[in-house]
């Protein structure tokens, strides 16, 4: 069987065309998933209340600042743990976090 360069190029282009058409078809099918709704109802936790926007807006500025500080402390703790593990070569466990001034 004699297979020339022209035949190889045509086969390659045809194969790439098939792959791209299948990818486009998959993208279309996946984009249709947003229109499919779940038939199962959302589970509701007993005693849990939905957070209302008015309550979230009433949060004190001090509480927001404390929350930001605790996030910063958590980030600092995780960073220090990663550095300590890298330097020592041993696994580290964080037992507690406290702020040092």
C-alpha positions as YAML, in Angstrom:
chain: A
units: angstrom
residues:
- id: 1
  name: UNK
  ca: [0.00, 0.00, 0.00]
- id: 2
  name: UNK
  ca: [1.47, 3.29, -1.10]
- id: 3
  name: UNK
  ca: [0.65, 6.11, 1.32]
- id: 4
  name: UNK
  ca: [1.78, 9.54, 0.12]
- id: 5
  name: UNK
  ca: [2.38, 12.78, 2.01]
- id: 6
  name: UNK
  ca: [-0.82, 14.27, 0.60]
- id: 7
  name: UNK
  ca: [-2.85, 11.36, 1.95]
- id: 8
  name: UNK
  ca: [-1.23, 11.79, 5.36]
- id: 9
  name: UNK
  ca: [-2.08, 15.50, 5.47]
- id: 10
  name: UNK
  ca: [-5.71, 14.85, 4.49]
- id: 11
  name: UNK
  ca: [-5.99, 12.13, 7.16]
- id: 12
  name: UNK
  ca: [-4.48, 14.46, 9.81]
- id: 13
  name: UNK
  ca: [-6.80, 17.34, 8.95]
- id: 14
  name: UNK
  ca: [-9.84, 15.07, 8.90]
- id: 15
  name: UNK
  ca: [-8.87, 13.57, 12.29]
- id: 16
  name: UNK
  ca: [-8.38, 17.02, 13.86]
- id: 17
  name: UNK
  ca: [-11.74, 18.12, 12.45]
- id: 18
  name: UNK
  ca: [-13.46, 15.15, 14.09]
- id: 19
  name: UNK
  ca: [-11.79, 15.87, 17.44]
- id: 20
  name: UNK
  ca: [-12.81, 19.55, 17.40]
- id: 21
  name: UNK
  ca: [-16.38, 18.71, 16.41]
- id: 22
  name: UNK
  ca: [-16.64, 16.28, 19.33]
- id: 23
  name: UNK
  ca: [-15.20, 18.92, 21.69]
- id: 24
  name: UNK
  ca: [-17.76, 21.47, 20.47]
- id: 25
  name: UNK
  ca: [-20.54, 18.91, 20.97]
- id: 26
  name: UNK
  ca: [-19.34, 18.17, 24.52]
- id: 27
  name: UNK
  ca: [-19.17, 21.89, 25.32]
- id: 28
  name: UNK
  ca: [-22.76, 22.31, 24.12]
- id: 29
  name: UNK
  ca: [-23.98, 19.37, 26.21]
- id: 30
  name: UNK
  ca: [-22.17, 20.63, 29.30]
- id: 31
  name: UNK
  ca: [-23.61, 24.11, 28.85]
- id: 32
  name: UNK
  ca: [-27.10, 22.58, 28.85]
- id: 33
  name: UNK
  ca: [-26.56, 21.13, 32.34]
- id: 34
  name: UNK
  ca: [-27.38, 24.50, 33.92]
- id: 35
  name: UNK
  ca: [-30.96, 24.12, 32.71]
- id: 36
  name: UNK
  ca: [-31.45, 20.73, 34.35]
- id: 37
  name: UNK
  ca: [-32.96, 21.08, 37.80]
- id: 38
  name: UNK
  ca: [-32.58, 18.55, 40.56]
- id: 39
  name: UNK
  ca: [-35.77, 16.71, 41.44]
- id: 40
  name: UNK
  ca: [-34.65, 16.21, 45.06]
- id: 41
  name: UNK
  ca: [-35.61, 19.03, 47.45]
- id: 42
  name: UNK
  ca: [-32.90, 20.87, 49.33]
- id: 43
  name: UNK
  ca: [-32.41, 19.42, 52.85]
- id: 44
  name: UNK
  ca: [-33.30, 21.81, 55.65]
- id: 45
  name: UNK
  ca: [-31.39, 21.59, 58.93]
- id: 46
  name: UNK
  ca: [-33.55, 21.60, 62.04]
- id: 47
  name: UNK
  ca: [-33.16, 24.70, 64.15]
- id: 48
  name: UNK
  ca: [-31.11, 26.48, 61.51]
- id: 49
  name: UNK
  ca: [-32.36, 29.87, 60.47]
- id: 50
  name: UNK
  ca: [-31.56, 31.58, 57.21]
- id: 51
  name: UNK
  ca: [-29.21, 34.52, 57.59]
- id: 52
  name: UNK
  ca: [-31.01, 37.71, 56.80]
- id: 53
  name: UNK
  ca: [-29.22, 40.60, 55.11]
- id: 54
  name: UNK
  ca: [-30.34, 43.04, 57.80]
- id: 55
  name: UNK
  ca: [-28.60, 41.00, 60.49]
- id: 56
  name: UNK
  ca: [-25.40, 40.83, 58.44]
- id: 57
  name: UNK
  ca: [-25.45, 44.60, 57.96]
- id: 58
  name: UNK
  ca: [-25.80, 45.15, 61.74]
- id: 59
  name: UNK
  ca: [-22.45, 43.45, 62.40]
- id: 60
  name: UNK
  ca: [-20.32, 45.79, 64.50]
- id: 61
  name: UNK
  ca: [-17.16, 47.24, 62.91]
- id: 62
  name: UNK
  ca: [-15.15, 45.84, 65.84]
- id: 63
  name: UNK
  ca: [-16.42, 42.35, 65.02]
- id: 64
  name: UNK
  ca: [-15.36, 42.78, 61.41]
- id: 65
  name: UNK
  ca: [-11.91, 43.96, 62.52]
- id: 66
  name: UNK
  ca: [-11.56, 41.01, 64.91]
- id: 67
  name: UNK
  ca: [-12.60, 38.62, 62.15]
- id: 68
  name: UNK
  ca: [-9.95, 40.12, 59.83]
- id: 69
  name: UNK
  ca: [-7.34, 39.85, 62.56]
- id: 70
  name: UNK
  ca: [-8.18, 36.20, 63.18]
- id: 71
  name: UNK
  ca: [-7.87, 35.51, 59.44]
- id: 72
  name: UNK
  ca: [-4.48, 37.21, 59.44]
- id: 73
  name: UNK
  ca: [-3.39, 35.16, 62.46]
- id: 74
  name: UNK
  ca: [-4.53, 31.98, 60.73]
- id: 75
  name: UNK
  ca: [-2.58, 32.85, 57.60]
- id: 76
  name: UNK
  ca: [0.52, 33.67, 59.66]
- id: 77
  name: UNK
  ca: [0.19, 30.37, 61.56]
- id: 78
  name: UNK
  ca: [-0.12, 28.35, 58.37]
- id: 79
  name: UNK
  ca: [2.86, 30.13, 56.81]
- id: 80
  name: UNK
  ca: [5.01, 29.54, 59.90]
- id: 81
  name: UNK
  ca: [4.02, 25.88, 59.95]
- id: 82
  name: UNK
  ca: [4.97, 25.43, 56.29]
- id: 83
  name: UNK
  ca: [8.35, 27.09, 56.84]
- id: 84
  name: UNK
  ca: [9.03, 25.00, 59.96]
- id: 85
  name: UNK
  ca: [8.17, 21.77, 58.12]
- id: 86
  name: UNK
  ca: [10.40, 22.73, 55.20]
- id: 87
  name: UNK
  ca: [13.35, 23.57, 57.44]
- id: 88
  name: UNK
  ca: [13.09, 20.61, 59.81]
- id: 89
  name: UNK
  ca: [11.90, 17.94, 57.37]
- id: 90
  name: UNK
  ca: [9.43, 16.66, 59.99]
- id: 91
  name: UNK
  ca: [5.63, 16.82, 60.05]
- id: 92
  name: UNK
  ca: [4.25, 19.59, 62.26]
- id: 93
  name: UNK
  ca: [0.94, 19.72, 64.13]
- id: 94
  name: UNK
  ca: [-0.53, 23.03, 65.24]
- id: 95
  name: UNK
  ca: [-1.95, 22.72, 68.75]
- id: 96
  name: UNK
  ca: [-2.94, 26.32, 69.46]
- id: 97
  name: UNK
  ca: [-2.67, 29.82, 68.09]
- id: 98
  name: UNK
  ca: [-2.12, 32.94, 70.19]
- id: 99
  name: UNK
  ca: [-1.13, 36.48, 69.30]
- id: 100
  name: UNK
  ca: [2.19, 37.83, 70.55]
- id: 101
  name: UNK
  ca: [2.56, 41.60, 70.87]
...
